[in-house]
């Protein structure tokens, strides 16, 4: 599925919509350059799960756990991960296989640690259409849905 976002409001709304459809055990992997809207998407995602507190990228803590929504929300930012083994020190595998939903910013940095099935969300700027325009491509990876 491909969606065009014409600004932060659209990116937020898409995150919100996807979270409302999310099930326990789902993993969403965000990929995109700095400044494309990964945090805005994450904020919409948290709101879609019913989380009312502010959602910020856990750049320095790697993971932020929110348990005030309809299910636990594990929000990862793996930008600062140097080696994937670091993930297991924070309980990454238990979280992504748990009773909540996981959203991983910069997921392309940890491809060797991703589960066999996940939702890939690639956000790219489309400067030909405008400074705030993003092309957001959502792909199911694994379980026969790849491609």
N, C-alpha and C positions, 0 to 999 in steps of 0.2 A: 504494500500500500504506500502511495506517495501523497503527501499533503504539502501544500504551500502555505507558509506562515508569512503574513504581511506585517508582523510586529510581535512584540512580547505578549500581547493579549492572546493572539492566536496560538503561540507556542505554549503558554500556560494552559489554555483551554484543551489542547491536545493531551497534555500530561494529565489533566483532570479527567478527561474521558477515558483514557487508557486505565487509570487507576480504578475507576468505577467498575471496570470489567475484570480487573485483576483477581486472581485466586491465590490462596495460600500455596507457597512453593514456586510461584512465578518469579522469574529473573528477567529484568529489563536492563539492557546494556546500552549506555549512551556513548556515542562516538562523535567527535567533532572538535574543531580547533578552538582555541581560546576565543571567548566572546561571541560564540554562535547561539547561546541561549540554553546551555545545559542546566544551569542553575534555575532559570525561569521555568523550564520544563519540570524540574524536580519539585519546585514549589507548587506548581499545578497538580503534580502527581500526589504530593502529600495532602493537598486540599481535597482531592478526589477520594482519598482514603478516610476523610473526615478529621484530619489532624488540623487543629486550629492554631497551634504554636508556629512560630516562624521556622522556615526550612532554609538552612544555609549549607553550602557545600562544606563537608568535613575535611577540608584539604589537609589540615595538620593533624587531625585525629584519625583519619582514614575512614572511620565509620561513625555514624550517629544513629542511635536506635530510638525510634518513636513508638510508643505503645498506647497512645491515646486515640487511635483511629479504630476502624472496624477490624483490623488485624495488625500485628507488628509490622513496622516499616523499617527495613535496614537500608540506610542510605550511605553508599560508599563513594569515596573520591580517591581513586588509586593513582592520581597524578604523581605523587611523591614516592610511590613504591619503586624501589630499585631492583629488588629480587622478589619473585612471586612467593618464595618461602615465607616472606614477612606476613603474608595474608593469613597463614595458618596459625601464627602466633596470636592473632586477634580473634580466632574462632570463625574465620570466613566460611569454611565448609559447613559448620554447624548452622550458621545463619542462613546460607542460601538453600540449605536442605530442610529448613525449619518450617514453622507454622505461619510464617509471615511472607511478605513480598520484598524482594530485593531490587534496588536500583543502583547501578554501578556507573559512575561517571568515569570517563577515560578507559573504558573496558578493553579497548584495543591494546592496552599495555599489559594485560594479563590473560591473553588468549589461552595459554596453557592451563589456566586454573578455572576456566568457565565450565559450567555444567554442560552435558550433552545437548540439552534443549534450553533455548532462551529466546527472548525477543530483542532483536538488534534494532536500535533507533539511531540512524545516522542523520546528523543535522549539518547542513552545508549552506554557506552564504551563496546567494545568487545576486551579485552586485549588478548584473545587467538589468535586472528588474527593479533594483532599488537597494539602498543601504540596509534596510531592516528586513528584507525578504530572505526567507530561508526555505530550502527544500528539505523536507523531513521524510526519510524513507524508513519504513518499518518492515522488517523481515523476520519471519520465524526461522530460527536456525535449529536443525536437528529434528528428530521424530518425523521425518518425511516431509516437513514443511520448508526445508531449506531452499533458498533461491528466490 
